[in-house]
Amino acid sequence: MNKLLIVALLCQSAICLAQQYSTRYDNLDIESILSNKRVLTNYIKCILDEGPCTSEGRELRKHIPEAVSTKCSKCTDSQKNIVRKGSLYIMKNRPDDWARIRKKFDPQNVHAKNFNEFLKI
């Protein structure tokens, strides 16, 4: 009976872990990206399918639709902080780019309210 309980707990743990994005980019240095206009522009172009992508950019672009629609529910705490910081920076400092990103990933403006709640604005 104890073995069955242990197997059940391990399966539950695996399911919970599978419901989060990879932690591979949890330590992404968002400050260095945001403080470098050229690097930030390259990330924005990647996200908008207007330029080449780094592996981090491809991973980010792949998860944006789901993250926007679910308030980043599969994001780790570190990823949530990165998304908040990056989004708020672009909203404030590059509003035209933010409008283009929003138009690409939420063209009907269906998720804006929930995503703004996630951003805490």
URZITA-V266926 format. One record per pair of residues at least 24 apart in sequence whose ideal C-beta (glycine too) atoms are under 7 Angstrom apart, sorted by the first residue. I is the first residue (numbers start at 1). J is the second residue. If there is no record, write none. Layout:
# URZITA-V266926
I&J / I&J
This chain:
# URZITA-V266926
19&74 / 20&74 / 20&76 / 21&63 / 21&74 / 21&75 / 21&76 / 21&79 / 23&76 / 25&56 / 25&59 / 26&76 / 26&78 / 26&79 / 28&56 / 28&82 / 30&82 / 30&85 / 30&86 / 34&86 / 34&89 / 44&97 / 47&101 / 48&100 / 48&101 / 48&104 / 64&105 / 65&105 / 68&105 / 68&106 / 68&111 / 68&115 / 69&111 / 71&114 / 71&115 / 71&117 / 71&118 / 72&118 / 84&119 / 87&119 / 88&119
